[in-house]
Amino acid sequence: MHASQHWRWIYDPEEHQLVVELDHGLVHKCPYKTSRLIPMKPLHAAFTVDDASCFQEFYDALSAYELWDPMLLTQAALNRTILEHFGRPQMPQSWYFQSCETAPNYTLEPGALIELNSGTETGIFAIMTIDDEFAECMLLANSMTLSDVKVMQQFESVKVLRNRLQPSHYLQLQLDDDHLRHA
């Protein structure tokens, strides 16, 4: 999948709905509440070069793992682009997740897979943004229980301290297989 020059952002203030109009009449509805997004006015604008680059970077990184079908990859990449372009800054919510003593032994960059453990459940996430202190991560599983009263849904994001990032079992298996092939 590649971003197209024909893709458009559309926001209808009466419906309070942001959508991405794709090729061939396909539409991707933003799954996020308006409180998660910057205040919006009526909008009908083309994807920018930065939007296309953001989409493509995330899509290509996730597709390299060969774990998900193209539809899920497209949704994840579009949602990452929505949050990059229209998302409000998030406060960290590290308290939901356990610290990790063993940091991932691979490059942590946008699209890298990591796991977060709530003490109740472990979920697979993709890094959306990362700096020296925090990472904002998107849940790729259908849902994840954080506490008795809080459940994250697929494509929701959370900002956490880097010491919460656990290595992905998927990537660890690939790294182990590659190491054995070269031994």
N, C-alpha and C positions, 0 to 999 in steps of 0.2 A: 504494500500500500504506500502510496506517495501523496503528499499534500498537493493540492491542485490550485492553480491561480483562480479557479472558479469558486472555491470555497468561500463562504461568507458568514460573518457574525450577524445574527439578527436578535434583537431584544424587543419584545412587546411588553410595554409597561402595564397594559391592561391585564395581560395574562401573567405578568411577573415571571416570564419565561425567556431564558437565553437559549438559543439554539445555534448549531453550526449547520448551515445548509451545504451539503456535500454535492458531488456530481450526481447526475441522473435522478434528481429529485429526492435523494435520500436526506434525512434530517437526523441529527444527533441532539437530543435534548440534554441540557445541563442537569446533572443529578443533584446539584448543590442548592441549598436554601439561599434565598437572596441575602440573608444575614452573613453568609460566608463570602459574599462577593462585594466589591466596591459598589457604591450607589450608581445606578445605571439610568440612562436616559434612552429614549427611542434610538435604535441603532440598526443600521443596515450597511455594513462595511466589509470590504474584502479582507481576507487573511493577509497579514503582512509577511514580509520575508522572515522576520523574527518568529512569527507564529508558525510558519511552515517549518522553520529550522527546529523549533522546540518540539513540534509534533514528530518530525522525522527522527530526531536524535533519540527520543524515548521509544518510538516504535521499533527502530532498528536495534537498539540495545536489548529490548525485550524479545524480539523475534529471534535473536541469536541463540537464545536458550532452547528454542524449539519445544516449549512446554505448553503453549496455549494456541488456540486457534486464532486466525487473523481478525475475527470479529472482536474478541476480547482485547487483543492488542490495539486495535483501532480505537475502541472505547477508552482504554487506559491512556493512550497517547492524546486523544482529544481532551479527556478530562484533565490531564496534566497541563495541556496548553490553556485550557479554560482557567485553571488556578494560577498559572504563570501570568496570564494577561489580565484577568479580572479578580483574582483572589485577594482577599484581605490578608495582611500579615497575621500569622498565628502565634499565639503564646505557646511555649513548650508545655507538654502534658506528660512529662517523663514519669511522674509518679504512678502511672498506670502500668509501667513496665519494669521488669527486673533488670538489675545491672548485669553486665556480662563480663566475666573475668578474661575470656579469650576473645580478643578482637578478630574480626575477619582478616584472613591473610591474603586478601585480594584487594584490588583498587576499589575504593568507595567513591563512586561518581554517579551522576544521573543515569538511571536505568539498572544499576547494580542491584541484585537481589540480596535482601537481608531478612532476618527473622526477628520478631519482637515477641517476648514472652510476658503475658499478663499475670502469670502465676496460676491462672485458670486454663489458659489456652496459648498456644504458639501460633502465630500467623506469618504468612509469607508476604513481604512488602517489597516494593521497588523504591529506591531512593529517587526523589524528585529534585531536591536541592541539598547541598551539603556545604558546610564551612568547617572551620577548626573546632567549633563547639557543638553545633547542632546539625541535625539532618531532618528534613521533611520527607516523610515516606508515605506512599500510597498502598493501601491494602489491596492485594490481588485476589485473595480468597473471597468466597461469597460473603462471609461474615466472620467476626471474631469477638468473643466475650471478653470484656475488660474487667467487669465487676458484676455484682449481683444486679445492678441497675443500668449498666452501660454496655451496649453492643455496637461495635463498628460495622458498617456495611461496606460491601465491595466498592472500591474507588474512593472511599473517604481517606483523608490524609491526616497525619498527626506529626507534630514537630517534637523531637525528643533529643536529649543529650546523646552524644556519640557513644557514651559508655553503655547505652541500652542496645546498641546494634549487635546482634548475634550473627555468626556466619550462617549462610543459607545451606541447608543440607543438600539442595540441588547442586549448588556450585561446588561444595566440598566433594561430592561424588564425581563431578566432572574433573576437578583438579586431581583427585586421587587416580582416576582412570588415565588422565594425560600423563601423570608421573609414572604410572606402571608401564605405559606404552613406551616411554623414553628410557626406562631403566634397563 
